[in-house]
Amino acid sequence: MNGATISIAAAGDRAFQGYLSIPASGSGPGLILLHGIFGVNQHIRDLADTYAEEGYLVLAPDLFWRIRPGIELEHSEDDLKTARTYRDRFDVERAILDIRDTLQALRANPACTGKVGAIGFGMGGLLAYLAAARLRLDAAAAYCGVGIENHLGEAKAICCPIAFHFGSEDESVGATTRAAIKQAQAENDDAEMYVYRGAGHAFDDRRGRTFDRGAASLAHSRTISLLRRAIGPRYDLDALWEKHLEGEFVTCDADATIRTMVPRAYVNHVPTMIGGFGVRELHRYYKYHFIPQNQGSRMIPVSRTIGADRLVDEFIACFKHEAENDTLLPGIKPTGKEVRIPMVAIVQFRGDKLCSEHLYWDQASVLVQLGLLDPAQLPVTGAEAADRIIDEELPLNTLRAEQWWKKSEGKGSVSDSR
């Protein structure tokens, strides 16, 4: 990413700094990133770069500059104590003025395509909420916003889409407080509130002790969904996925395949845990293992579901096991047998490139079809599982039916009573 520290003009011929990250395209909708009590630290800069990869022109202002410019703290006990002293000295009203100046600077930047949103974390979550109420923002998201409950009267002034993200175990924003915030937003159809079960405060901060990868990933996708609807940019994920598949199966070009992915992308074929992480490893995997060993295979499409930053592809993979297949059957010599497998690919995008792929299938079904697993000894199926996906009229409940399904034969059911 093209990130740099810039100067932001403030009232009275003064100025403060902010970290600006520019998307690869050179322009995009604006996004203000509002830090918590640790200042503009590496976590905030990494987040700014991530959102720039998503297509946004991101500016993270130093909101502690009136206390001391350049405060940058981490999660040690000493830094946490220091951070709390800065929080106690922090002037929220002046910070809103600084966010206003940041908004003006972002809108004046030639790389900003017009609309601007804001995302805040902890203390910054409160600021994102207040900025949505008081400034001309086009979208806002508040993560673990501490103190919002003290400003519920301003909820009615919010005219842009806004999302609230909280952890269920956040002691700083308890269940009663969350309920009050939700109630205050009851009349706003563009307000969304999400509570992540088991997550604590600052669940999004990968450098902190309370980082929750699942909650952070889901919250990010929901935030991206809100931003895409409210300020853009919008990408054709279907076309991007088809371009990636073209490199894998049509042109058989590892270089072209890699060009559809971000530099730190990863691929995981979950049942065998085979794939790669990053450009170098993925290029090696595609060029020498995946692409040459999957020629002649075909995919029968079943369904495709597209969200804001993810695509779920359901299909039947068909191939004849005439050569080694390091992805599906590592170390297994060719059997010459036909294989049909129901598969699901969950593909995440960051901006206009693939970020990750998780691919799932029933490995037992594959082994049954190759004669490597005896279905008479285990509750597993073979190619019939794929056939049933394609033809919904084929019978269900045939697997060991005499041991369980036939036990309910002749008993009453809901349909019998209607």
Backbone hydrogen bonds, N-H to C=O, Kabsch-Sander energy under -0.5 kcal/mol:
donor,donor_aa,acceptor,acceptor_aa,energy
2,N,22,I,-1.0
3,G,1,M,-1.2
4,A,20,L,-2.4
6,I,18,G,-3.1
8,I,16,F,-3.8
10,A,14,R,-3.1
14,R,10,A,-0.7
16,F,8,I,-2.3
18,G,6,I,-2.0
19,Y,60,A,-2.4
20,L,4,A,-3.3
20,L,18,G,-0.6
21,S,58,V,-2.6
22,I,2,N,-1.4
26,G,23,P,-1.9
28,G,111,A,-2.2
30,G,115,K,-2.7
31,L,57,L,-2.3
32,I,117,G,-2.7
33,L,31,L,-0.5
33,L,59,L,-2.2
34,L,32,I,-0.6
34,L,119,I,-3.2
35,H,33,L,-0.6
39,G,36,G,-1.4
40,V,71,I,-0.7
41,N,39,G,-1.9
45,R,41,N,-2.2
46,D,42,Q,-2.8
47,L,43,H,-2.3
48,A,44,I,-2.5
49,D,45,R,-2.2
50,T,46,D,-2.2
51,Y,47,L,-2.7
52,A,48,A,-1.8
53,E,49,D,-2.0
54,E,50,T,-1.2
55,G,52,A,-1.6
56,Y,51,Y,-2.0
57,L,29,P,-2.8
58,V,21,S,-2.4
58,V,56,Y,-0.8
59,L,31,L,-2.6
60,A,19,Y,-2.7
62,D,17,Q,-2.8
63,L,61,P,-1.1
65,W,62,D,-1.0
67,I,64,F,-1.7
68,R,64,F,-2.7
71,I,68,R,-0.8
73,L,38,F,-2.7
80,L,76,S,-2.6
81,K,77,E,-2.1
82,T,78,D,-2.2
83,A,79,D,-2.9
84,R,80,L,-1.9
85,T,81,K,-1.4
86,Y,82,T,-1.8
87,R,83,A,-2.3
88,D,84,R,-2.0
89,R,85,T,-1.2
90,F,86,Y,-0.7
90,F,87,R,-0.8
92,V,90,F,-0.8
95,A,91,D,-1.9
96,I,92,V,-1.9
97,L,93,E,-1.2
98,D,94,R,-2.0
99,I,95,A,-2.3
100,R,96,I,-2.2
101,D,97,L,-2.1
102,T,98,D,-2.2
103,L,99,I,-2.7
104,Q,100,R,-2.2
105,A,101,D,-2.4
106,L,102,T,-2.4
107,R,103,L,-2.5
108,A,104,Q,-1.8
109,N,105,A,-0.7
109,N,106,L,-0.8
112,C,109,N,-2.1
113,T,28,G,-1.9
113,T,111,A,-0.5
117,G,30,G,-2.2
118,A,139,A,-1.5
119,I,32,I,-2.8
120,G,141,A,-2.3
121,F,34,L,-1.7
122,G,143,Y,-2.8
124,G,121,F,-2.4
125,G,122,G,-0.8
126,L,122,G,-1.3
127,L,123,M,-1.6
128,A,124,G,-2.3
129,Y,125,G,-1.9
130,L,126,L,-2.5
131,A,127,L,-2.7
132,A,128,A,-2.0
133,A,129,Y,-1.4
134,R,130,L,-2.3
135,L,131,A,-2.7
137,L,135,L,-1.8
138,D,116,V,-3.0
139,A,116,V,-0.6
140,A,161,P,-1.7
141,A,118,A,-1.9
142,A,163,A,-3.0
143,Y,120,G,-2.9
143,Y,141,A,-0.5
144,C,142,A,-0.6
144,C,165,H,-3.6
146,V,122,G,-1.1
147,G,145,G,-0.5
148,I,145,G,-0.6
150,N,147,G,-1.6
151,H,148,I,-2.4
152,L,149,E,-0.6
154,E,151,H,-1.7
155,A,152,L,-1.7
157,A,154,E,-1.5
158,I,155,A,-1.6
159,C,132,A,-0.7
162,I,190,D,-2.3
163,A,140,A,-1.7
164,F,192,E,-2.6
165,H,142,A,-2.9
166,F,194,Y,-2.4
168,S,196,Y,-2.4
169,E,199,A,-3.0
170,D,167,G,-1.6
171,E,169,E,-0.8
173,V,170,D,-0.7
178,R,174,G,-2.6
179,A,175,A,-2.3
180,A,176,T,-1.9
181,I,177,T,-2.3
182,K,178,R,-2.5
183,Q,179,A,-2.4
184,A,180,A,-2.0
185,Q,181,I,-1.0
185,Q,182,K,-0.6
186,A,183,Q,-1.5
188,N,185,Q,-2.0
189,D,187,E,-0.9
191,A,188,N,-1.6
192,E,162,I,-2.4
194,Y,164,F,-2.8
196,Y,166,F,-2.7
197,R,195,V,-0.7
199,A,196,Y,-1.9
200,G,210,T,-0.5
203,F,200,G,-0.9
205,D,202,A,-1.5
206,R,204,D,-0.9
208,G,205,D,-1.8
211,F,208,G,-1.1
212,D,203,F,-2.7
213,R,211,F,-0.5
216,A,212,D,-2.8
217,S,213,R,-2.4
218,L,214,G,-2.3
219,A,215,A,-2.7
220,H,216,A,-2.2
221,S,217,S,-2.1
222,R,218,L,-2.1
223,T,219,A,-2.4
224,I,220,H,-2.8
225,S,221,S,-2.3
226,L,222,R,-2.0
227,L,223,T,-2.7
228,R,224,I,-3.1
229,R,225,S,-1.9
230,A,226,L,-2.3
231,I,227,L,-3.2
232,G,227,L,-1.5
232,G,228,R,-0.5
237,L,235,Y,-1.4
240,L,236,D,-2.1
241,W,237,L,-2.5
242,E,238,D,-2.2
243,K,239,A,-2.0
244,H,240,L,-1.7
245,L,241,W,-2.4
246,E,242,E,-2.0
247,G,243,K,-1.6
248,E,244,H,-1.5
249,F,245,L,-2.9
250,V,245,L,-0.5
250,V,246,E,-2.0
251,T,246,E,-2.3
252,C,246,E,-0.9
253,D,247,G,-1.7
254,A,252,C,-0.6
257,T,253,D,-2.1
258,I,254,A,-2.4
259,R,255,D,-1.7
260,T,256,A,-0.5
260,T,257,T,-1.3
261,M,258,I,-2.0
262,V,354,L,-2.7
265,A,262,V,-1.6
266,Y,355,C,-1.4
267,V,276,G,-2.6
268,N,357,E,-2.7
269,H,274,I,-2.5
270,V,268,N,-1.2
270,V,359,L,-1.7
272,T,269,H,-1.0
273,M,269,H,-2.0
274,I,269,H,-1.1
276,G,267,V,-1.8
278,G,265,A,-3.4
279,V,263,P,-1.3
281,E,277,F,-0.6
282,L,278,G,-2.6
283,H,279,V,-2.6
284,R,280,R,-1.9
285,Y,281,E,-2.4
286,Y,282,L,-3.0
287,K,283,H,-2.7
288,Y,284,R,-2.2
289,H,285,Y,-1.8
290,F,285,Y,-2.5
291,I,286,Y,-2.0
293,Q,289,H,-0.8
294,N,290,F,-0.7
294,N,291,I,-1.1
297,S,294,N,-1.5
298,R,318,C,-2.4
300,I,316,I,-2.8
302,V,314,E,-2.6
303,S,314,E,-1.9
305,T,312,V,-2.6
307,G,310,R,-3.3
311,L,347,V,-2.4
312,V,305,T,-3.1
313,D,311,L,-0.6
313,D,345,A,-2.8
314,E,303,S,-3.0
314,E,312,V,-0.5
315,F,343,M,-2.3
316,I,300,I,-2.4
317,A,315,F,-0.6
317,A,341,I,-2.9
318,C,298,R,-2.8
319,F,339,V,-2.0
321,H,319,F,-0.5
321,H,337,K,-2.9
322,E,320,K,-2.7
325,N,329,L,-0.5
329,L,325,N,-2.2
332,I,329,L,-2.0
333,K,331,G,-0.6
335,T,321,H,-0.7
336,G,321,H,-3.5
339,V,319,F,-2.6
341,I,317,A,-2.5
343,M,315,F,-3.3
344,V,360,Y,-2.1
345,A,313,D,-2.7
346,I,344,V,-0.5
346,I,358,H,-3.1
347,V,311,L,-3.2
347,V,345,A,-0.7
348,Q,346,I,-0.5
348,Q,356,S,-2.5
349,F,309,D,-3.1
350,R,353,K,-3.0
353,K,350,R,-1.1
354,L,260,T,-3.0
355,C,348,Q,-3.8
356,S,348,Q,-1.7
357,E,266,Y,-1.6
358,H,346,I,-2.2
359,L,268,N,-2.2
360,Y,344,V,-2.8
362,D,342,P,-0.6
363,Q,361,W,-1.0
365,S,362,D,-0.6
366,V,362,D,-1.2
367,L,363,Q,-2.3
368,V,364,A,-2.3
369,Q,365,S,-1.9
370,L,366,V,-1.4
371,G,368,V,-1.4
372,L,367,L,-2.8
373,L,367,L,-1.0
377,Q,374,D,-1.5
378,L,374,D,-0.7
380,V,378,L,-2.1
385,A,382,G,-1.7
386,A,383,A,-0.7
387,D,383,A,-2.1
388,R,384,E,-2.2
389,I,385,A,-1.0
390,I,386,A,-1.4
391,D,387,D,-2.6
392,E,390,I,-0.6
394,L,391,D,-1.4
400,R,398,T,-0.7
401,A,398,T,-1.2
403,Q,400,R,-1.9
404,W,400,R,-0.7
404,W,401,A,-0.9
406,K,401,A,-2.4
407,K,404,W,-0.8
408,S,405,W,-1.3
409,E,406,K,-1.0
411,K,408,S,-1.9
417,S,413,S,-0.9
417,S,414,V,-0.8
418,R,415,S,-1.0
